[in-house]
Amino acid sequence: MKNKGFTLAELLGVIAILGIIALITVPAINRSLNQGKEDLYNTQIEQIKKGAQDYYAEHLSEMPDNINDSSCKTINDLQKEGYLPLDIKNPKTDENFPLSTEVCVKRITDKEFSYEVKDS
């Protein structure tokens, strides 16, 4: 009479193969998740910059006048004016960006400006 079950060696072999597969896939999945968070963070920063660009496009008198001068607004200011949504999450901390986070516009040349988010 023949047994229809698996031997201990067969079960250990399957467990070893599953362990090797897990060792290969878990770090790859973890890297992918971290890259997704970094991409989302960069998207959020670009959204904040876009809100500041829209604000300064409608408030030209607040733009810096001289080269290397800058003007800053907080996320709170931009939200109150309606240029940013009320809940912008930082995916790195899984909390909203602090309302005191500044977005600064700096005059590079007569016609060029750069925007920077000073993330605390």
MDTraj code that builds the backbone (N, CA, C; nanometers):
import mdtraj as md
import numpy as np

residues = "MET LYS ASN LYS GLY PHE THR LEU ALA GLU LEU LEU GLY VAL ILE ALA ILE LEU GLY ILE ILE ALA LEU ILE THR VAL PRO ALA ILE ASN ARG SER LEU ASN GLN GLY LYS GLU ASP LEU TYR ASN THR GLN ILE GLU GLN ILE LYS LYS GLY ALA GLN ASP TYR TYR ALA GLU HIS LEU SER GLU MET PRO ASP ASN ILE ASN ASP SER SER CYS LYS THR ILE ASN ASP LEU GLN LYS GLU GLY TYR LEU PRO LEU ASP ILE LYS ASN PRO LYS THR ASP GLU ASN PHE PRO LEU SER THR GLU VAL CYS VAL LYS ARG ILE THR ASP LYS GLU PHE SER TYR GLU VAL LYS ASP SER".split()
xyz = np.array([
    [0.0838, -0.1167, 0.0000],
    [0.0000, 0.0000, 0.0000],
    [0.0891, 0.1243, 0.0000],
    [0.0579, 0.2203, -0.0921],
    [0.1405, 0.3387, -0.1119],
    [0.0735, 0.4596, -0.0466],
    [0.1543, 0.5406, 0.0253],
    [0.1042, 0.6641, 0.0848],
    [0.0821, 0.7699, -0.0220],
    [-0.0207, 0.8513, -0.0041],
    [-0.0502, 0.9565, -0.1001],
    [-0.0014, 1.0933, -0.0518],
    [0.0695, 1.1010, 0.0594],
    [0.1154, 1.2298, 0.1141],
    [0.2546, 1.2657, 0.0650],
    [0.3029, 1.3802, 0.1119],
    [0.4368, 1.4270, 0.0762],
    [0.5341, 1.3850, 0.1841],
    [0.6585, 1.3654, 0.1445],
    [0.7612, 1.3337, 0.2434],
    [0.8118, 1.4630, 0.3065],
    [0.8782, 1.4490, 0.4177],
    [0.9339, 1.5653, 0.4863],
    [1.0344, 1.6376, 0.3969],
    [1.1134, 1.5657, 0.3240],
    [1.2133, 1.6256, 0.2339],
    [1.1448, 1.7079, 0.1249],
    [1.0362, 1.6593, 0.0709],
    [0.9630, 1.7341, -0.0320],
    [0.9054, 1.8636, 0.0253],
    [0.8470, 1.8561, 0.1450],
    [0.7923, 1.9759, 0.2077],
    [0.9013, 2.0784, 0.2387],
    [1.0149, 2.0326, 0.2897],
    [1.1260, 2.1239, 0.3178],
    [1.1791, 2.1869, 0.1887],
    [1.1812, 2.1110, 0.0827],
    [1.2245, 2.1644, -0.0470],
    [1.1331, 2.2760, -0.0949],
    [1.0018, 2.2566, -0.0823],
    [0.9048, 2.3576, -0.1241],
    [0.9196, 2.4823, -0.0366],
    [0.9361, 2.4639, 0.0930],
    [0.9525, 2.5771, 0.1846],
    [1.0804, 2.6549, 0.1505],
    [1.1876, 2.5848, 0.1195],
    [1.3136, 2.6505, 0.0828],
    [1.2964, 2.7324, -0.0451],
    [1.2282, 2.6764, -0.1430],
    [1.2051, 2.7489, -0.2690],
    [1.1200, 2.8734, -0.2448],
    [1.0165, 2.8613, -0.1630],
    [0.9327, 2.9773, -0.1311],
    [1.0130, 3.0843, -0.0561],
    [1.1033, 3.0419, 0.0307],
    [1.1894, 3.1371, 0.1022],
    [1.2805, 3.2126, 0.0072],
    [1.3364, 3.1438, -0.0887],
    [1.4233, 3.2082, -0.1881],
    [1.3439, 3.3081, -0.2722],
    [1.2250, 3.2705, -0.3120],
    [1.1398, 3.3615, -0.3888],
    [1.1080, 3.4863, -0.3064],
    [1.0796, 3.4671, -0.1767],
    [1.0497, 3.5810, -0.0899],
    [1.1719, 3.6715, -0.0760],
    [1.2910, 3.6132, -0.0634],
    [1.4134, 3.6931, -0.0525],
    [1.4370, 3.7777, -0.1775],
    [1.3937, 3.7314, -0.2894],
    [1.4121, 3.8044, -0.4149],
    [1.3046, 3.9123, -0.4318],
    [1.1799, 3.8796, -0.4022],
    [1.0702, 3.9712, -0.4338],
    [1.0456, 4.0802, -0.3298],
    [1.0645, 4.0520, -0.2021],
    [1.0333, 4.1513, -0.0985],
    [1.1171, 4.2785, -0.1136],
    [1.2489, 4.2707, -0.1329],
    [1.3254, 4.3951, -0.1519],
    [1.2823, 4.4719, -0.2784],
    [1.2487, 4.4008, -0.3836],
    [1.2055, 4.4674, -0.5064],
    [1.0734, 4.5414, -0.4846],
    [0.9831, 4.4797, -0.4137],
    [0.8542, 4.5444, -0.3834],
    [0.8765, 4.6653, -0.2928],
    [0.9650, 4.6504, -0.1941],
    [0.9955, 4.7601, -0.1030],
    [1.0560, 4.8789, -0.1782],
    [1.1491, 4.8528, -0.2697],
    [1.2083, 4.9594, -0.3514],
    [1.1015, 5.0284, -0.4340],
    [1.0121, 4.9512, -0.4904],
    [0.9052, 5.0068, -0.5726],
    [0.8137, 5.0979, -0.4908],
    [0.7785, 5.0563, -0.3706],
    [0.6945, 5.1387, -0.2833],
    [0.7653, 5.2680, -0.2452],
    [0.8941, 5.2596, -0.2118],
    [0.9704, 5.3796, -0.1757],
    [0.9829, 5.4746, -0.2943],
    [1.0025, 5.4209, -0.4136],
    [1.0110, 5.5049, -0.5327],
    [0.8772, 5.5722, -0.5596],
    [0.7683, 5.5019, -0.5357],
    [0.6357, 5.5604, -0.5521],
    [0.6136, 5.6765, -0.4567],
    [0.6584, 5.6623, -0.3315],
    [0.6465, 5.7715, -0.2345],
    [0.7300, 5.8915, -0.2779],
    [0.8497, 5.8658, -0.3265],
    [0.9367, 5.9748, -0.3717],
    [0.8749, 6.0468, -0.4922],
    [0.8189, 5.9717, -0.5855],
    [0.7529, 6.0323, -0.7017],
    [0.6325, 6.1162, -0.6590],
    [0.5536, 6.0657, -0.5652],
    [0.4379, 6.1400, -0.5160],
    [0.4821, 6.2660, -0.4426],
    [0.5902, 6.2575, -0.3658],
    [0.6444, 6.3748, -0.2970],
    [0.6817, 6.4826, -0.3988],
    [0.7531, 6.4430, -0.5042],
    [0.7930, 6.5391, -0.6075],
    [0.6717, 6.5996, -0.6767],
    [0.5680, 6.5205, -0.6981],
    [0.4446, 6.5719, -0.7571],
    [0.3792, 6.6741, -0.6656],
    [0.3785, 6.6470, -0.5355],
    [0.3193, 6.7404, -0.4397],
    [0.3983, 6.8716, -0.4379],
    [0.5300, 6.8634, -0.4421],
    [0.6139, 6.9834, -0.4445],
    [0.5846, 7.0647, -0.5704],
    [0.5694, 6.9971, -0.6842],
    [0.5365, 7.0677, -0.8088],
    [0.3990, 7.1323, -0.8005],
    [0.3045, 7.0680, -0.7344],
    [0.1715, 7.1266, -0.7165],
    [0.1794, 7.2534, -0.6317],
    [0.2616, 7.2505, -0.5279],
    [0.2786, 7.3682, -0.4428],
    [0.3428, 7.4818, -0.5233],
    [0.4444, 7.4482, -0.6021],
    [0.5086, 7.5499, -0.6868],
    [0.4094, 7.6089, -0.7859],
    [0.3260, 7.5245, -0.8446],
    [0.2255, 7.5715, -0.9404],
    [0.1273, 7.6665, -0.8733],
    [0.0870, 7.6361, -0.7502],
    [-0.0008, 7.7255, -0.6760],
    [0.0642, 7.8623, -0.6550],
    [0.1942, 7.8624, -0.6239],
    [0.2663, 7.9893, -0.6054],
    [0.2773, 8.0644, -0.7382],
    [0.3026, 7.9925, -0.8472],
    [0.3100, 8.0574, -0.9785],
    [0.1767, 8.1231, -1.0132],
    [0.0682, 8.0537, -0.9863],
    [-0.0643, 8.1101, -1.0135],
    [-0.0889, 8.2338, -0.9273],
    [-0.0485, 8.2262, -0.8007],
    [-0.0670, 8.3395, -0.7104],
    [0.0095, 8.4618, -0.7626],
    [0.1378, 8.4435, -0.7920],
    [0.2204, 8.5566, -0.8350],
    [0.1802, 8.6073, -0.9738],
    [0.1225, 8.5216, -1.0568],
    [0.0740, 8.5672, -1.1871],
    [-0.0402, 8.6672, -1.1696],
    [-0.1168, 8.6528, -1.0637],
    [-0.2279, 8.7448, -1.0377],
    [-0.1900, 8.8577, -0.9416],
    [-0.0733, 8.8493, -0.8818],
    [-0.0266, 8.9519, -0.7876],
    [0.1144, 8.9960, -0.8295],
    [0.1258, 9.0511, -0.9489],
    [0.2566, 9.0879, -1.0047],
    [0.3310, 9.1897, -0.9183],
    [0.2591, 9.2715, -0.8456],
    [0.3245, 9.3731, -0.7629],
    [0.4059, 9.3108, -0.6484],
    [0.3792, 9.1846, -0.6163],
    [0.4521, 9.1173, -0.5088],
    [0.5737, 9.0400, -0.5589],
    [0.5943, 9.0400, -0.6919],
    [0.7114, 8.9719, -0.7476],
    [0.8372, 9.0492, -0.7082],
    [0.9507, 8.9800, -0.6901],
    [1.0751, 9.0503, -0.6573],
    [1.1177, 9.1414, -0.7725],
    [1.1657, 9.2600, -0.7382],
    [1.2028, 9.3583, -0.8398],
    [1.3453, 9.3424, -0.8908],
    [1.4373, 9.3082, -0.8046],
    [1.5791, 9.3036, -0.8407],
    [1.6274, 9.1598, -0.8535],
    [1.7303, 9.1426, -0.9358],
    [1.7899, 9.0105, -0.9553],
    [1.8419, 8.9600, -0.8207],
    [1.8191, 8.8333, -0.7933],
    [1.8552, 8.7618, -0.6699],
    [1.7673, 8.7982, -0.5508],
    [1.6696, 8.8862, -0.5689],
    [1.5721, 8.9109, -0.4621],
    [1.4680, 8.7998, -0.4649],
    [1.4043, 8.7769, -0.3518],
    [1.3002, 8.6745, -0.3472],
    [1.1822, 8.7227, -0.2637],
    [1.0702, 8.6580, -0.2876],
    [0.9480, 8.6847, -0.2138],
    [0.8879, 8.5495, -0.1775],
    [0.8386, 8.5376, -0.0554],
    [0.7891, 8.4085, -0.0084],
    [0.6445, 8.4179, 0.0399],
    [0.5738, 8.3090, 0.0222],
    [0.4389, 8.2906, 0.0751],
    [0.4367, 8.1548, 0.1447],
    [0.3541, 8.1438, 0.2469],
    [0.3398, 8.0139, 0.3136],
    [0.2290, 7.9339, 0.2457],
    [0.2287, 7.8046, 0.2705],
    [0.1213, 7.7202, 0.2193],
    [-0.0117, 7.7702, 0.2739],
    [-0.0118, 7.8140, 0.3982],
    [-0.1339, 7.8663, 0.4583],
    [-0.1873, 7.9859, 0.3791],
    [-0.0979, 8.0785, 0.3411],
    [-0.1397, 8.1947, 0.2613],
    [-0.2021, 8.1503, 0.1288],
    [-0.1361, 8.0572, 0.0619],
    [-0.1840, 8.0111, -0.0688],
    [-0.3160, 7.9357, -0.0560],
    [-0.3342, 7.8631, 0.0532],
    [-0.4604, 7.7922, 0.0754],
    [-0.5737, 7.8905, 0.1025],
    [-0.5470, 7.9926, 0.1833],
    [-0.6493, 8.0927, 0.2143],
    [-0.6957, 8.1657, 0.0889],
    [-0.6024, 8.1891, -0.0039],
    [-0.6340, 8.2590, -0.1281],
    [-0.6964, 8.1657, -0.2321],
    [-0.6967, 8.0356, -0.2050],
    [-0.7586, 7.9393, -0.2954],
    [-0.6670, 7.8858, -0.4046],
    [-0.5365, 7.9007, -0.3883],
    [-0.4424, 7.8538, -0.4897],
    [-0.3930, 7.7119, -0.4638],
    [-0.4205, 7.6606, -0.3454],
    [-0.3823, 7.5230, -0.3107],
    [-0.4981, 7.4561, -0.2388],
    [-0.5116, 7.3244, -0.2555],
    [-0.6133, 7.2524, -0.1783],
    [-0.5772, 7.2530, -0.0295],
    [-0.6742, 7.2281, 0.0538],
    [-0.6528, 7.2364, 0.1980],
    [-0.5723, 7.1210, 0.2563],
    [-0.5701, 7.0091, 0.1883],
    [-0.5009, 6.8928, 0.2451],
    [-0.3962, 6.8392, 0.1479],
    [-0.2780, 6.8970, 0.1551],
    [-0.1661, 6.8474, 0.0742],
    [-0.0798, 6.7632, 0.1654],
    [-0.0785, 6.6332, 0.1404],
    [-0.0043, 6.5409, 0.2267],
    [0.1382, 6.5227, 0.1780],
    [0.2264, 6.5133, 0.2738],
    [0.3647, 6.4771, 0.2472],
    [0.3715, 6.3247, 0.2569],
    [0.3914, 6.2557, 0.1448],
    [0.3910, 6.1092, 0.1492],
    [0.5061, 6.0497, 0.2305],
    [0.6094, 6.1286, 0.2543],
    [0.7218, 6.0780, 0.3339],
    [0.6840, 6.0661, 0.4814],
    [0.5977, 6.1577, 0.5288],
    [0.5578, 6.1557, 0.6692],
    [0.4131, 6.1115, 0.6874],
    [0.3396, 6.1033, 0.5793],
    [0.1972, 6.0690, 0.5771],
    [0.1132, 6.1684, 0.6584],
    [0.1605, 6.2926, 0.6669],
    [0.0875, 6.4015, 0.7318],
    [0.0830, 6.5183, 0.6352],
    [-0.0069, 6.6127, 0.6600],
    [-0.0127, 6.7317, 0.5768],
    [0.1170, 6.8103, 0.5896],
    [0.1540, 6.8790, 0.4791],
    [0.2682, 6.9691, 0.4873],
    [0.2361, 7.0745, 0.5933],
    [0.3334, 7.1168, 0.6737],
    [0.3070, 7.2218, 0.7719],
    [0.2586, 7.3490, 0.7021],
    [0.1627, 7.4162, 0.7632],
    [0.1088, 7.5378, 0.7033],
    [0.2137, 7.6481, 0.6953],
    [0.3186, 7.6373, 0.7728],
    [0.4246, 7.7381, 0.7717],
    [0.5288, 7.7133, 0.6621],
    [0.5157, 7.6043, 0.5865],
    [0.6084, 7.5758, 0.4782],
    [0.6049, 7.6904, 0.3778],
    [0.7224, 7.7407, 0.3423],
    [0.7303, 7.8559, 0.2524],
    [0.7579, 7.8150, 0.1090],
    [0.6998, 7.8924, 0.0183],
    [0.7268, 7.8801, -0.1240],
    [0.7826, 8.0149, -0.1663],
    [0.9056, 8.0144, -0.2157],
    [0.9714, 8.1401, -0.2494],
    [0.9943, 8.1495, -0.3995],
    [0.9728, 8.2689, -0.4517],
    [1.0041, 8.2980, -0.5908],
    [1.1265, 8.3888, -0.5899],
    [1.2249, 8.3550, -0.6735],
    [1.3487, 8.4321, -0.6803],
    [1.3682, 8.4792, -0.8239],
    [1.4014, 8.6067, -0.8389],
    [1.4277, 8.6609, -0.9727],
    [1.5704, 8.6202, -1.0121],
    [1.5810, 8.5496, -1.1249],
    [1.7102, 8.5036, -1.1757],
    [1.7668, 8.6070, -1.2737],
    [1.6849, 8.6458, -1.3701],
    [1.7194, 8.7505, -1.4665],
    [1.5988, 8.8431, -1.4760],
    [1.6031, 8.9335, -1.5716],
    [1.4905, 9.0251, -1.5880],
    [1.3602, 8.9514, -1.6183],
    [1.3709, 8.8362, -1.6856],
    [1.2495, 8.7654, -1.7266],
    [1.2395, 8.6240, -1.6711],
    [1.3366, 8.5811, -1.5922],
    [1.3352, 8.4448, -1.5398],
    [1.3212, 8.4444, -1.3873],
    [1.2406, 8.3491, -1.3412],
    [1.2179, 8.3316, -1.1978],
    [1.2313, 8.1842, -1.1638],
    [1.2716, 8.1559, -1.0415],
    [1.2727, 8.0172, -0.9941],
    [1.1857, 8.0091, -0.8697],
    [1.1240, 7.8946, -0.8523],
    [1.0362, 7.8710, -0.7367],
    [1.0972, 7.7585, -0.6548],
    [1.0965, 7.7772, -0.5231],
    [1.1524, 7.6774, -0.4331],
    [1.0595, 7.6600, -0.3139],
    [1.0369, 7.5331, -0.2796],
    [0.9584, 7.5017, -0.1609],
    [1.0576, 7.4713, -0.0493],
    [1.0464, 7.5455, 0.0585],
    [1.1348, 7.5254, 0.1731],
    [1.0640, 7.4308, 0.2692],
    [1.0801, 7.3024, 0.2416],
    [1.0154, 7.1967, 0.3200],
    [1.0898, 7.1800, 0.4506],
    [1.0164, 7.1931, 0.5613],
    [1.0828, 7.1819, 0.6918],
    [1.0842, 7.0425, 0.7436],
])
top = md.Topology()
chain = top.add_chain()
for i, resn in enumerate(residues, 1):
    res = top.add_residue(resn, chain, resSeq=i)
    for name in ("N", "CA", "C"):
        top.add_atom(name, md.element.get_by_symbol(name[0]), res)
traj = md.Trajectory(xyz[None], top)
